[in-house]
Amino acid sequence: MLEKFRTARGVLRSLRVYYGHRERRAAMDRLYGQFVRKGDLVFDVGSHVGDRIGAFRRLGARVVAVEPQPALVTTLKLLYGRDRDVAIEAKAVGRDSGEIELKVNVDNPTVSTASDAFVGAAHGAAGWEGQVWGKAIRVPMTTLDALMAVHGRPAFMKIDVEGFEGEALAGMTEAVKALSFEFTTIQRDVARACVDRCAALGYRQFNAALGESQQLGAWRTADEIARWLDELPHAANSGDIYARLD
């Protein structure tokens, strides 16, 4: 009972953070409007409480929402389950299909992860104090290729899977027009590996938005965005890197 209460409290806190600001919603729509058009298909991989789903739907896109955490899947179904243009896949995404162990942060579900390395990197790191992954569950896992075989090829995909982004990209063999993936300064190696994977898939232009700023800077090459990552101060903490083919 106590665990359920803590999880519900964490979800409610996330809902307040991610849905509570009109200006943030407008900025998010402007950001994703650079990549998404009405009628497009979008993959939201690591949907959490679904604020990005809201942005994609406001832009008129159809959405495949992928989220392995049961409490968050329940939240997504409550928010979007009646929307015929939102398909919810209760799965993790990796390089292979099957099952995987998910480390759950009961008090902060948005940083639950399938990556042991992410948990290790966060331990003792400034800005990550107090985070505890005290529960583990087995969840089904699919690949981006498998999702595309079922739902079609998206115009854009957002990947935010707490240190497992490289594994997710390893399960995609053909590039989509544009994508984003989360990075953290505690795992720059994961972000660099994701840049390398994107370059190998044919992406030539890269950009970044720090934190929840929803603002892109200048477009860069793969080498330039890698140097930008290396030079970023630790206090920057996290953000999203964007990649496009042209």
Order of alpha helices (4+ residues) and beta strands (2+ residues): alpha-alpha-beta-alpha-beta-alpha-beta-beta-beta-alpha-beta-alpha-beta-alpha-beta-alpha-beta-alpha-beta
